[in-house]
Amino acid sequence: MSEMTPFEMLIAALEAPDRYDQADAARLLGELGRREAVGPLLRYVTESRYYCKAAGLHALARTGDVSACPALRGLVDEPNVVDDWFWVDGRAVRAAAAVSLLALGDDSRADYLAELADAGDDVFFCFYGPALLRLPDRLPAARDLKARITVEAVGDPVPHSVRHTDPARVALKAEVLGLLAGPEACAALGGLMRFHSRYVRGQAAVSLLGADPSDEHVRLVEAMADGDPADFARVKASYVLAALGRRDRIAPIAEAASRLDDPFDRAVAVECLGLLAAGDTAEVVERQAAHADPYVRQCAVEALERIGAAAAEPIARRCLGDESPRVRLQAAKLLAAREGEGRR
């Protein structure tokens, strides 16, 4: 039996023993956007009974292949998940399928999203708010749904609801506010920069400068980059300043990528270097591909692809033998992308 290609490795991982490895493979196939993945992705989203298969629904939208629409409609009607109403698994999968349909130009299940909006559901306003706001305006249904997402609606009138207290949801709310922009959204983001969670503070800083990089807002984010008590928040604040052209802010991120003890914080610093495509930090990122923590290694491989580092391909080939399946998949995606470029 011949050895699998990197693309075939990603396809095979849709049937991996671990559900999260399956979802990661689906996410990476979506980033590749190759239509050869549509059939396997359709089998995955139809047969899997876990909420994380939403990654496959988003991936199908990214392929642009409208042949996926009938299956997506069926999953809005019946998501086939082992539901946990506390974690809104069923609603999240149904919403993911409906949003993917809209991205493919099909508004036949937009009414489900409207029902969620009418109910004030976090699935609509937080979990899928960013994806909805990024939809093109070509469909009236998409325009109408996007108009439902306002600063007031996202704020939620219940003072102590999870939309105000759960860091994961509040971070998504910060992303939504950044996409809405405007003075009211920026004022809300300024408040979230004082939130107790470092993840929310970091996202609020990124969203604030994405919405309005005024001198006043830049000063707020500079203060976070220089003085926040959490490494994560300082890294994210430095990242968004660097993305605006402040190249002096790259060095602290590179230093964090080499120094931080917390693997997640170090991984975020590595990720930020990749997002900045900071070629002069390639050696720092390359060293992280051998870090003890698998998430750091995974982020390093992804960052090397974004940077376009000369060592990206040989490091990815080495990582195909990594002990972590997620690192192997990230390496396979890099190599599959290079193979795709070679075919064009």
Protein Blocks (a to p, Z undefined) as FASTA:
>chain_A
ZZddfklmmmmmmmgfblklmmmmmmmmmmnopaklmmmmmmmmmmpccfklmmmmmmmm
mnopaklmmmmmmmmmmnopacdfklommmmmmmmmmmmmmmnopaklmmmmmmmmmnop
aklmmmmmmmmmmpcfkbmklmmmmmmpcfklmnopalkbmklmmmklmmmmmmmmmmng
pjklmmmmmmmmmcfblklmmmmmmmmmmmoccfklmmmmmmmmmmpcbfklmmmmmmmm
mmnopamlmmmmmmmmmmomblmlmmmmmmmmmmnopaklmmmmmmmmmgfblklmmmmm
mmmmmnopaklmmmmmmmmmpfblklmmmmmmmmmmmmmmmmZZ
